[in-house]
Amino acid sequence: AVVSTQSTGAYLYISNANKVIAAAFVEHIEKGYPCISPHTADETGKLPLLKTADAAMKAVCGVSRLWVFKQCRRKKVASRLMDCIRANFVFGCTISKVKIAFSDPTENGRLFAQVYCGTGNFLIYR
């Protein structure tokens, strides 16, 4: 299901049992900043704070929130929801993964963005 206004949208992943198992809230943006933080955990097991490059890059879609029901994680639900967003957010155009930016991701969100975008230098927007 897609709920959209001019600059923002909410996407829901609804299971065969008619339950919402994932949601994403997105907005039109113009720029994002490549993540330059190390992507390996420190001695405490935590990832370091996010750092971004100073130079902005062109971006089209900002993901402000991405949530997946805990029991449905690690089953490609978030990836399928993001693929739907990329295909439908801009009418008649599929957004490239390099034009997607994430807002202040959690550790799990950072790992997802890195795998989904295929790079540790995925975009972050402010």
N, C-alpha and C positions, 0 to 999 in steps of 0.2 A: 504494500500500500504506500502511496506517495501523497504527502500533504505539502503543498508548496505555496510560497508567496513570491514576490518579485526577487528578493535577494536571499531568502532563507528557505530551507526545506527540512522536513522530517521524513525519514524513511523507516519503515517497519518491516521486519522479517516475520511473517506469520507462518507457523507450522501447519502441518496437515491436520492437527488437532485444533485448529483455529485459536492458537495461543501465540502471543507476541513473544518471540524468543530472542529478538535483537532489535536495536533501534540506533539510528544515527541522525544527528542534527548537523546540518551543513549550511554554509553561507557562501555567497559570491565574494571572492577576494581578488586582489590584483597582484599581491606579492607574498612571497614566503622566503624564509631564510634557511639555507642548508644547515643541518645539524652537524656539528664538528666535534661533539663529545665522544670520548672513547665508549665503545659498546661492550666492554668487558667489565665484569664485576670487580670491585676492590676486595681487600682482605676481609671485609665484613659481609661480603656477598651482595652488596648493594651496587647498583649502577650509579656512576657519578651524575651530578646535576647537569642538565642540558645546557650546552653552549651552542651558539649559532654563529655563522659567519656574519660579518658586517654588511656584505653586499647582498642585496635582495635579488631574487629571481622571480620571473613571471609565474604566477599561479592563477588558477581559475576557481578552484573549489576548496574551501576550508572546512575541515571536519572538526567541529567544536566538541562533540561528544559522540562516542561510539561505545555501545553497551551490548553484551551478549549474556544471556542467561547462563549462570555458572555451569550447569550440567550440559550445556550445548557448546561449550568452548572447546577449541582444538579440533573442530569438526568442519572447518572451512565456512562456517556461517558468516563470520565477519567479512571474509574475502568475497563471498557471493553477494553480500549486501553492498560492499564497496564497488563491485563490478556493476551492479544495478545502478548505483549512484553515478558512476562514470558514464554509463550508457544513456542516462535519462536526465541528468541535471541541466545540461545545455541541449536544447531541442536540436535534433539533427546532427549531433556531434558526440563522439565518444572522447571523453577527456583522457589524455595520457596520464599515466601514473606519476610522471615527473611534474605535473601541474596540480597535484593534490597536496595540500598542506594540513598538518595536524596542529591543534591547539593544546599546548601544555600536556603532552601525553604522560600517563603513569608508566611505571616500569613495564607492565604488560603491554600497554599501548605502544611504547617505544619499540618493544620487540616485534609487535605486530606490524607496525609501520615499516620497520627495517626489512622484514620478510616480504610483506606485500609489495612494497615499492622496489624491492630488489637492490637496495643500497642502504648503507648506514648514514648516508647524507640526505635522507628524506627531508622534505621541507616542513618547517614549523612557522606558524604565523602568530602574530601578537594581537 
